[in-house]
Structures are given as C-alpha cells and as structure tokens.
Amino acid sequence: MKKCLMAGLLVLSMVLPVYAYPDRPVTMLVPYNAGGSLDSMTRIVVEFMKKELGKPVIINNRPGASGTIGADAFLKTKPDGHTVLVFPTSSFITPVFQGREPINTALFKPVGGFIKSERVLFGRADAPYKNFNELIDYARKHPGTLKFGSGGSTDTAYVFKYILKKEQLDINVTLFNGGAPAAAAIMGKHVDLIEGGIGSPGDVAAKAGKLIPLTILSDGNVAKYSRLKTPPELGYNYASSVMFAFFVHAGAPEASVKVLSRALEVSLKNEKLLEKFTSRGVTPKFYSGDDVVKSIESGQKVAKLYGILK
C-alpha cells in the first residue's frame, strides 16, 4: 500500500506543473510621468532587480489624476504577480481630496518599500524671499500673487494648504501629475513654488542653483538640507508621510510576493545601486510590508485633519 502511494505521488508530481515565478517579463506600472522622482528612482532599482529576478522588467508609465489612473489600470491586469504597481503610500487617499472615495487598500498587497520620500518646498532662485520666514512675510504682504504647484504628492500639497490656512495666506494651489511637470512649470515661471521629493527634478534644479529649498513638508529631516526644519519643528501640527513601495494584487500568489520582496531587499544592498542613489542625495532602504502599511495609515491623517476621511 505504501509503495503504491509513493508511486502515485511520483506520477502526480510529474504531471502537475511546478509554479516558477517569474516565468515571463515583469511589468512595473508607474502611475506618474517619466522623469519624476518616483519614475527615476524606480528605474534605478529595477536595473538591479531584473538581475535578481532573471527576467526582463518593463517600466509602464500611466500618469493622470494624481496616480489614480495608473492604479485603476493596474487593477485591471491579471493578479498573477507579473504586474507590479509602484505607488507612493500617500496616494491611496488622494481621491478624497478630489471628492471621491479613497482607493481600497484591501485590493493591494504590499511587497516592500524602497524610499522614504521626504518632500521639500522649493522657490525660484530669483524670488525676493530666500527662506521660509521670508516667504511667509512676502505672501502676507502680497496676497493672491504667488502660485504653488504640487509635484504629485497630494497629501503634501494639503500640508502646504494647512500652513496657508493657519497663517491666513492667499496662495493659489495647482496639482500636477508629477515632479517633472511641476519642475517645468516653475522653471518656466508659471508658478512660484513647488513641492518635490529628494532626487526629483526640483531637487536636481536646486542642486544646480536654479531653485531654492525653503522648508521640509514631510516628517523627517534631510541631511543635504540640514538647515531646513520640518512642519512640527516650525510649530505646525501635521507633516506628510510618503513611502515609495511595490504592490501586487491582493490575490497574487504568495510566492510572487516572496520573490519580489527578496529581489528588492537584495538589490537595495548592492554597492553600485547605493552609489547611484548617493549621487542624488538619497539613501534607499528596504521597508517590509508592515512598514508600508504603517506609512499608508500615517498618510491618512491629513485627510482626517480636513474632515474628509472618516
């Protein structure tokens, strides 16, 4: 009887296919414009991840509606782990700022994060203000004359709007689809201020002396801008929390999550990858799925602050 059972199991193992992931190219869906901070940093990570995965990795940019168009497109793909959404954790609550329901986080499974994106407020180099206090003073004396553009992080834009509300300032706020169009707008003098992440086009322009960093808008200090303070350090109650992370469908095979997570973690330890990020003033780090969930929850606070998220 035992011999028959063993023989049956052997035959069954020869008939049933062994699940191997990935068995074809992996698509990284980036819901923002090419050239922005999320896109450019994803491309660096993917360069090393594809070596770990042993398959080609394709970048697919699907910008629009502050990331929600790309997220919707992702949800229409097969839940087999071969399409990965690269998403800022704060973007899950972006729709509530547009009068819609937040993105249902239950439809996504976090693979891991790779960057804690600290957001910075930048001004034009030719502006009459050179620091945050001078900006506040200038805006108070010139109501309605300044224009601010979001670099794609809606909750960061609302942090700035919160500051405007507390200071009773009149500054026009425009939401862009990503860091690249926001940087183009300020360089073209269509707006006076933008927010952007470290490594974004705005940050690169600041390094070249074309923009001036005025303050941090997120919850962590930035070594390269050590003189700048965070909103809580300036006396404001809220700062944004943005983490760049990978997600698969909630129903994706667990094996795909493990393989992707391992490939991400190993890639982030590669010395050549670290050198590329260091040249941008960015320090990548592997964040677990639990860390990603905590960042999502933290990012919901600004919506609750405005009373638009229950």
Contacts in CASP RR format, 6 or more apart in sequence:
PFRMAT RR
TARGET T0000
AUTHOR 0000-0000-0000
METHOD contacts of the structure
MODEL  1
MKKCLMAGLLVLSMVLPVYAYPDRPVTMLVPYNAGGSLDSMTRIVVEFMK
KELGKPVIINNRPGASGTIGADAFLKTKPDGHTVLVFPTSSFITPVFQGR
EPINTALFKPVGGFIKSERVLFGRADAPYKNFNELIDYARKHPGTLKFGS
GGSTDTAYVFKYILKKEQLDINVTLFNGGAPAAAAIMGKHVDLIEGGIGS
PGDVAAKAGKLIPLTILSDGNVAKYSRLKTPPELGYNYASSVMFAFFVHA
GAPEASVKVLSRALEVSLKNEKLLEKFTSRGVTPKFYSGDDVVKSIESGQ
KVAKLYGILK
19 253 0 8 1.000
19 255 0 8 1.000
21 81 0 8 1.000
21 253 0 8 1.000
21 255 0 8 1.000
21 256 0 8 1.000
21 259 0 8 1.000
22 53 0 8 1.000
22 54 0 8 1.000
22 55 0 8 1.000
22 81 0 8 1.000
22 82 0 8 1.000
22 256 0 8 1.000
22 259 0 8 1.000
23 55 0 8 1.000
24 55 0 8 1.000
24 82 0 8 1.000
25 55 0 8 1.000
25 56 0 8 1.000
25 57 0 8 1.000
25 58 0 8 1.000
25 82 0 8 1.000
26 50 0 8 1.000
26 53 0 8 1.000
26 55 0 8 1.000
26 56 0 8 1.000
26 57 0 8 1.000
26 58 0 8 1.000
26 81 0 8 1.000
26 82 0 8 1.000
26 83 0 8 1.000
26 84 0 8 1.000
26 260 0 8 1.000
27 57 0 8 1.000
27 58 0 8 1.000
27 59 0 8 1.000
27 60 0 8 1.000
27 77 0 8 1.000
27 82 0 8 1.000
27 83 0 8 1.000
27 84 0 8 1.000
28 42 0 8 1.000
28 46 0 8 1.000
28 57 0 8 1.000
28 58 0 8 1.000
28 59 0 8 1.000
28 60 0 8 1.000
28 84 0 8 1.000
28 86 0 8 1.000
28 246 0 8 1.000
29 60 0 8 1.000
29 62 0 8 1.000
29 70 0 8 1.000
29 73 0 8 1.000
29 74 0 8 1.000
29 77 0 8 1.000
29 83 0 8 1.000
29 84 0 8 1.000
29 85 0 8 1.000
29 86 0 8 1.000
30 38 0 8 1.000
30 39 0 8 1.000
30 42 0 8 1.000
30 59 0 8 1.000
30 60 0 8 1.000
30 61 0 8 1.000
30 62 0 8 1.000
30 86 0 8 1.000
31 61 0 8 1.000
31 62 0 8 1.000
31 63 0 8 1.000
31 64 0 8 1.000
31 67 0 8 1.000
31 68 0 8 1.000
31 69 0 8 1.000
31 70 0 8 1.000
31 71 0 8 1.000
31 73 0 8 1.000
31 74 0 8 1.000
31 85 0 8 1.000
31 86 0 8 1.000
31 87 0 8 1.000
31 91 0 8 1.000
32 38 0 8 1.000
32 39 0 8 1.000
32 61 0 8 1.000
32 63 0 8 1.000
32 64 0 8 1.000
32 67 0 8 1.000
32 152 0 8 1.000
32 177 0 8 1.000
32 178 0 8 1.000
32 179 0 8 1.000
33 39 0 8 1.000
33 61 0 8 1.000
33 63 0 8 1.000
33 177 0 8 1.000
33 178 0 8 1.000
33 179 0 8 1.000
33 180 0 8 1.000
33 181 0 8 1.000
34 59 0 8 1.000
34 61 0 8 1.000
34 180 0 8 1.000
35 179 0 8 1.000
35 180 0 8 1.000
35 201 0 8 1.000
36 178 0 8 1.000
36 179 0 8 1.000
36 180 0 8 1.000
36 200 0 8 1.000
36 201 0 8 1.000
37 117 0 8 1.000
37 179 0 8 1.000
37 196 0 8 1.000
37 197 0 8 1.000
37 198 0 8 1.000
37 199 0 8 1.000
37 200 0 8 1.000
37 201 0 8 1.000
37 203 0 8 1.000
38 86 0 8 1.000
38 88 0 8 1.000
38 117 0 8 1.000
38 178 0 8 1.000
38 244 0 8 1.000
39 59 0 8 1.000
39 61 0 8 1.000
39 180 0 8 1.000
40 199 0 8 1.000
40 200 0 8 1.000
41 114 0 8 1.000
41 115 0 8 1.000
41 199 0 8 1.000
41 244 0 8 1.000
41 277 0 8 1.000
41 280 0 8 1.000
41 282 0 8 1.000
41 284 0 8 1.000
42 59 0 8 1.000
42 86 0 8 1.000
42 244 0 8 1.000
43 59 0 8 1.000
44 273 0 8 1.000
44 276 0 8 1.000
44 277 0 8 1.000
45 114 0 8 1.000
45 264 0 8 1.000
45 267 0 8 1.000
45 268 0 8 1.000
45 273 0 8 1.000
45 284 0 8 1.000
46 57 0 8 1.000
46 59 0 8 1.000
47 273 0 8 1.000
48 267 0 8 1.000
48 270 0 8 1.000
48 272 0 8 1.000
48 273 0 8 1.000
49 57 0 8 1.000
49 263 0 8 1.000
49 264 0 8 1.000
49 267 0 8 1.000
50 56 0 8 1.000
50 57 0 8 1.000
51 267 0 8 1.000
52 262 0 8 1.000
52 263 0 8 1.000
52 266 0 8 1.000
52 267 0 8 1.000
53 259 0 8 1.000
53 260 0 8 1.000
53 263 0 8 1.000
62 69 0 8 1.000
62 70 0 8 1.000
62 73 0 8 1.000
63 69 0 8 1.000
63 70 0 8 1.000
63 177 0 8 1.000
63 178 0 8 1.000
64 70 0 8 1.000
64 177 0 8 1.000
65 94 0 8 1.000
65 98 0 8 1.000
65 177 0 8 1.000
66 91 0 8 1.000
66 94 0 8 1.000
66 98 0 8 1.000
66 152 0 8 1.000
66 154 0 8 1.000
66 175 0 8 1.000
66 177 0 8 1.000
67 87 0 8 1.000
67 91 0 8 1.000
67 94 0 8 1.000
67 177 0 8 1.000
68 91 0 8 1.000
68 94 0 8 1.000
68 95 0 8 1.000
68 103 0 8 1.000
70 85 0 8 1.000
71 85 0 8 1.000
71 87 0 8 1.000
71 91 0 8 1.000
71 103 0 8 1.000
74 83 0 8 1.000
74 85 0 8 1.000
74 247 0 8 1.000
75 107 0 8 1.000
75 249 0 8 1.000
77 83 0 8 1.000
77 249 0 8 1.000
79 248 0 8 1.000
79 249 0 8 1.000
79 250 0 8 1.000
79 251 0 8 1.000
79 252 0 8 1.000
80 249 0 8 1.000
80 252 0 8 1.000
80 253 0 8 1.000
80 256 0 8 1.000
81 248 0 8 1.000
81 249 0 8 1.000
81 252 0 8 1.000
81 253 0 8 1.000
81 256 0 8 1.000
81 257 0 8 1.000
81 260 0 8 1.000
82 256 0 8 1.000
83 248 0 8 1.000
83 249 0 8 1.000
84 111 0 8 1.000
84 246 0 8 1.000
84 247 0 8 1.000
84 248 0 8 1.000
84 260 0 8 1.000
85 108 0 8 1.000
85 246 0 8 1.000
85 247 0 8 1.000
85 248 0 8 1.000
86 244 0 8 1.000
86 245 0 8 1.000
86 246 0 8 1.000
86 247 0 8 1.000
87 108 0 8 1.000
87 244 0 8 1.000
87 245 0 8 1.000
87 247 0 8 1.000
88 117 0 8 1.000
88 153 0 8 1.000
88 242 0 8 1.000
88 243 0 8 1.000
88 244 0 8 1.000
88 245 0 8 1.000
89 241 0 8 1.000
89 242 0 8 1.000
89 243 0 8 1.000
89 245 0 8 1.000
89 292 0 8 1.000
89 295 0 8 1.000
89 296 0 8 1.000
89 298 0 8 1.000
89 299 0 8 1.000
90 153 0 8 1.000
90 154 0 8 1.000
90 155 0 8 1.000
90 156 0 8 1.000
90 240 0 8 1.000
90 241 0 8 1.000
90 242 0 8 1.000
90 295 0 8 1.000
90 299 0 8 1.000
91 103 0 8 1.000
91 153 0 8 1.000
91 154 0 8 1.000
92 102 0 8 1.000
92 103 0 8 1.000
92 105 0 8 1.000
92 296 0 8 1.000
92 300 0 8 1.000
93 102 0 8 1.000
93 103 0 8 1.000
93 154 0 8 1.000
93 155 0 8 1.000
93 299 0 8 1.000
93 300 0 8 1.000
93 302 0 8 1.000
93 303 0 8 1.000
93 309 0 8 1.000
94 102 0 8 1.000
94 103 0 8 1.000
94 154 0 8 1.000
94 155 0 8 1.000
95 101 0 8 1.000
95 102 0 8 1.000
95 103 0 8 1.000
96 102 0 8 1.000
96 303 0 8 1.000
96 308 0 8 1.000
96 309 0 8 1.000
97 154 0 8 1.000
97 155 0 8 1.000
97 158 0 8 1.000
97 303 0 8 1.000
97 306 0 8 1.000
97 308 0 8 1.000
99 308 0 8 1.000
102 300 0 8 1.000
102 303 0 8 1.000
102 309 0 8 1.000
105 296 0 8 1.000
106 250 0 8 1.000
107 249 0 8 1.000
107 250 0 8 1.000
108 247 0 8 1.000
108 248 0 8 1.000
108 249 0 8 1.000
108 250 0 8 1.000
109 247 0 8 1.000
109 248 0 8 1.000
109 249 0 8 1.000
109 250 0 8 1.000
109 251 0 8 1.000
109 252 0 8 1.000
109 257 0 8 1.000
110 245 0 8 1.000
110 246 0 8 1.000
110 247 0 8 1.000
110 289 0 8 1.000
110 292 0 8 1.000
110 293 0 8 1.000
111 245 0 8 1.000
111 246 0 8 1.000
111 247 0 8 1.000
111 248 0 8 1.000
111 257 0 8 1.000
111 260 0 8 1.000
111 261 0 8 1.000
111 264 0 8 1.000
111 289 0 8 1.000
112 245 0 8 1.000
112 246 0 8 1.000
112 261 0 8 1.000
112 264 0 8 1.000
112 286 0 8 1.000
112 287 0 8 1.000
112 288 0 8 1.000
112 289 0 8 1.000
112 291 0 8 1.000
112 292 0 8 1.000
113 243 0 8 1.000
113 244 0 8 1.000
113 245 0 8 1.000
113 246 0 8 1.000
113 264 0 8 1.000
113 286 0 8 1.000
113 287 0 8 1.000
113 288 0 8 1.000
113 289 0 8 1.000
113 291 0 8 1.000
113 292 0 8 1.000
114 244 0 8 1.000
114 245 0 8 1.000
114 246 0 8 1.000
114 264 0 8 1.000
114 268 0 8 1.000
114 284 0 8 1.000
114 285 0 8 1.000
114 286 0 8 1.000
114 287 0 8 1.000
115 243 0 8 1.000
115 244 0 8 1.000
115 282 0 8 1.000
115 284 0 8 1.000
115 285 0 8 1.000
116 220 0 8 1.000
116 242 0 8 1.000
116 243 0 8 1.000
116 285 0 8 1.000
116 287 0 8 1.000
116 295 0 8 1.000
117 153 0 8 1.000
117 197 0 8 1.000
117 198 0 8 1.000
117 218 0 8 1.000
117 242 0 8 1.000
117 243 0 8 1.000
117 244 0 8 1.000
118 197 0 8 1.000
118 198 0 8 1.000
118 216 0 8 1.000
118 218 0 8 1.000
118 220 0 8 1.000
118 221 0 8 1.000
118 222 0 8 1.000
118 242 0 8 1.000
119 153 0 8 1.000
119 156 0 8 1.000
119 159 0 8 1.000
119 195 0 8 1.000
119 196 0 8 1.000
119 197 0 8 1.000
119 216 0 8 1.000
119 217 0 8 1.000
119 218 0 8 1.000
119 240 0 8 1.000
119 242 0 8 1.000
120 195 0 8 1.000
120 196 0 8 1.000
120 197 0 8 1.000
120 198 0 8 1.000
120 203 0 8 1.000
120 206 0 8 1.000
120 213 0 8 1.000
120 214 0 8 1.000
120 215 0 8 1.000
120 216 0 8 1.000
120 217 0 8 1.000
120 222 0 8 1.000
120 225 0 8 1.000
120 228 0 8 1.000
121 132 0 8 1.000
121 160 0 8 1.000
121 193 0 8 1.000
121 194 0 8 1.000
121 195 0 8 1.000
121 213 0 8 1.000
121 214 0 8 1.000
121 215 0 8 1.000
121 216 0 8 1.000
121 217 0 8 1.000
122 186 0 8 1.000
122 193 0 8 1.000
122 194 0 8 1.000
122 195 0 8 1.000
122 196 0 8 1.000
122 202 0 8 1.000
122 203 0 8 1.000
122 205 0 8 1.000
122 206 0 8 1.000
122 211 0 8 1.000
122 212 0 8 1.000
122 213 0 8 1.000
122 214 0 8 1.000
123 135 0 8 1.000
123 186 0 8 1.000
123 192 0 8 1.000
123 193 0 8 1.000
123 194 0 8 1.000
123 211 0 8 1.000
123 212 0 8 1.000
123 213 0 8 1.000
123 214 0 8 1.000
124 186 0 8 1.000
124 189 0 8 1.000
124 192 0 8 1.000
124 211 0 8 1.000
124 212 0 8 1.000
125 209 0 8 1.000
125 210 0 8 1.000
125 211 0 8 1.000
125 212 0 8 1.000
127 135 0 8 1.000
127 192 0 8 1.000
127 212 0 8 1.000
128 134 0 8 1.000
128 138 0 8 1.000
129 135 0 8 1.000
129 137 0 8 1.000
129 138 0 8 1.000
129 214 0 8 1.000
130 212 0 8 1.000
131 214 0 8 1.000
132 214 0 8 1.000
132 215 0 8 1.000
132 228 0 8 1.000
132 229 0 8 1.000
132 234 0 8 1.000
135 193 0 8 1.000
135 214 0 8 1.000
136 167 0 8 1.000
136 169 0 8 1.000
138 146 0 8 1.000
139 146 0 8 1.000
139 167 0 8 1.000
139 169 0 8 1.000
139 170 0 8 1.000
139 171 0 8 1.000
140 167 0 8 1.000
140 168 0 8 1.000
140 169 0 8 1.000
143 169 0 8 1.000
143 170 0 8 1.000
144 170 0 8 1.000
144 171 0 8 1.000
144 172 0 8 1.000
146 171 0 8 1.000
146 172 0 8 1.000
146 192 0 8 1.000
146 193 0 8 1.000
147 171 0 8 1.000
147 172 0 8 1.000
147 174 0 8 1.000
147 190 0 8 1.000
147 191 0 8 1.000
147 192 0 8 1.000
147 193 0 8 1.000
148 157 0 8 1.000
148 160 0 8 1.000
148 171 0 8 1.000
148 172 0 8 1.000
148 173 0 8 1.000
148 174 0 8 1.000
148 191 0 8 1.000
148 192 0 8 1.000
148 193 0 8 1.000
148 194 0 8 1.000
148 195 0 8 1.000
149 157 0 8 1.000
149 173 0 8 1.000
149 174 0 8 1.000
149 175 0 8 1.000
149 176 0 8 1.000
149 182 0 8 1.000
149 185 0 8 1.000
149 186 0 8 1.000
149 191 0 8 1.000
149 193 0 8 1.000
149 194 0 8 1.000
149 195 0 8 1.000
150 156 0 8 1.000
150 157 0 8 1.000
150 160 0 8 1.000
150 173 0 8 1.000
150 174 0 8 1.000
150 175 0 8 1.000
150 176 0 8 1.000
150 178 0 8 1.000
150 182 0 8 1.000
150 194 0 8 1.000
150 195 0 8 1.000
151 157 0 8 1.000
151 176 0 8 1.000
151 178 0 8 1.000
151 179 0 8 1.000
151 181 0 8 1.000
151 182 0 8 1.000
151 183 0 8 1.000
151 194 0 8 1.000
151 195 0 8 1.000
151 196 0 8 1.000
151 197 0 8 1.000
151 200 0 8 1.000
152 175 0 8 1.000
152 176 0 8 1.000
152 177 0 8 1.000
152 178 0 8 1.000
152 179 0 8 1.000
152 182 0 8 1.000
152 196 0 8 1.000
153 195 0 8 1.000
153 196 0 8 1.000
153 197 0 8 1.000
153 240 0 8 1.000
153 242 0 8 1.000
154 175 0 8 1.000
155 240 0 8 1.000
155 241 0 8 1.000
155 242 0 8 1.000
155 299 0 8 1.000
155 302 0 8 1.000
155 303 0 8 1.000
156 195 0 8 1.000
156 196 0 8 1.000
156 217 0 8 1.000
156 218 0 8 1.000
156 240 0 8 1.000
156 242 0 8 1.000
157 173 0 8 1.000
157 175 0 8 1.000
157 195 0 8 1.000
158 240 0 8 1.000
158 302 0 8 1.000
158 303 0 8 1.000
158 306 0 8 1.000
159 217 0 8 1.000
159 218 0 8 1.000
159 231 0 8 1.000
159 236 0 8 1.000
159 238 0 8 1.000
159 239 0 8 1.000
159 240 0 8 1.000
159 302 0 8 1.000
160 173 0 8 1.000
160 195 0 8 1.000
160 217 0 8 1.000
161 173 0 8 1.000
162 236 0 8 1.000
162 237 0 8 1.000
162 238 0 8 1.000
162 302 0 8 1.000
162 305 0 8 1.000
162 306 0 8 1.000
163 169 0 8 1.000
163 231 0 8 1.000
163 236 0 8 1.000
164 170 0 8 1.000
164 171 0 8 1.000
164 173 0 8 1.000
166 236 0 8 1.000
171 193 0 8 1.000
174 185 0 8 1.000
174 191 0 8 1.000
176 182 0 8 1.000
176 185 0 8 1.000
176 194 0 8 1.000
179 194 0 8 1.000
179 196 0 8 1.000
179 197 0 8 1.000
179 200 0 8 1.000
179 201 0 8 1.000
179 202 0 8 1.000
180 201 0 8 1.000
182 191 0 8 1.000
182 194 0 8 1.000
182 195 0 8 1.000
182 196 0 8 1.000
182 201 0 8 1.000
182 202 0 8 1.000
183 194 0 8 1.000
183 200 0 8 1.000
183 201 0 8 1.000
183 202 0 8 1.000
183 205 0 8 1.000
184 201 0 8 1.000
185 191 0 8 1.000
185 194 0 8 1.000
186 192 0 8 1.000
186 193 0 8 1.000
186 194 0 8 1.000
186 202 0 8 1.000
186 205 0 8 1.000
186 211 0 8 1.000
187 205 0 8 1.000
187 210 0 8 1.000
193 214 0 8 1.000
194 202 0 8 1.000
194 211 0 8 1.000
195 217 0 8 1.000
196 202 0 8 1.000
196 203 0 8 1.000
197 203 0 8 1.000
198 222 0 8 1.000
198 224 0 8 1.000
198 280 0 8 1.000
198 281 0 8 1.000
198 282 0 8 1.000
199 280 0 8 1.000
199 281 0 8 1.000
199 282 0 8 1.000
202 211 0 8 1.000
203 280 0 8 1.000
204 280 0 8 1.000
205 211 0 8 1.000
206 212 0 8 1.000
206 213 0 8 1.000
213 225 0 8 1.000
213 228 0 8 1.000
214 228 0 8 1.000
215 228 0 8 1.000
215 229 0 8 1.000
215 231 0 8 1.000
215 234 0 8 1.000
216 222 0 8 1.000
216 225 0 8 1.000
216 228 0 8 1.000
216 229 0 8 1.000
216 230 0 8 1.000
216 231 0 8 1.000
216 239 0 8 1.000
217 231 0 8 1.000
217 239 0 8 1.000
217 240 0 8 1.000
218 230 0 8 1.000
218 239 0 8 1.000
218 240 0 8 1.000
218 241 0 8 1.000
218 242 0 8 1.000
219 230 0 8 1.000
219 231 0 8 1.000
219 232 0 8 1.000
219 239 0 8 1.000
219 240 0 8 1.000
219 241 0 8 1.000
219 298 0 8 1.000
220 230 0 8 1.000
220 239 0 8 1.000
221 228 0 8 1.000
221 229 0 8 1.000
221 230 0 8 1.000
222 228 0 8 1.000
223 281 0 8 1.000
224 281 0 8 1.000
230 239 0 8 1.000
231 237 0 8 1.000
231 238 0 8 1.000
231 239 0 8 1.000
232 238 0 8 1.000
232 239 0 8 1.000
237 305 0 8 1.000
238 301 0 8 1.000
238 302 0 8 1.000
238 305 0 8 1.000
240 299 0 8 1.000
240 302 0 8 1.000
241 295 0 8 1.000
241 298 0 8 1.000
241 299 0 8 1.000
241 301 0 8 1.000
242 295 0 8 1.000
242 299 0 8 1.000
243 287 0 8 1.000
243 291 0 8 1.000
243 292 0 8 1.000
243 295 0 8 1.000
245 287 0 8 1.000
245 289 0 8 1.000
245 292 0 8 1.000
245 295 0 8 1.000
246 260 0 8 1.000
246 264 0 8 1.000
248 256 0 8 1.000
248 257 0 8 1.000
248 260 0 8 1.000
261 289 0 8 1.000
264 286 0 8 1.000
265 286 0 8 1.000
267 273 0 8 1.000
268 274 0 8 1.000
268 284 0 8 1.000
268 285 0 8 1.000
268 286 0 8 1.000
269 286 0 8 1.000
273 284 0 8 1.000
274 284 0 8 1.000
277 283 0 8 1.000
277 284 0 8 1.000
287 295 0 8 1.000
300 309 0 8 1.000
303 309 0 8 1.000
END
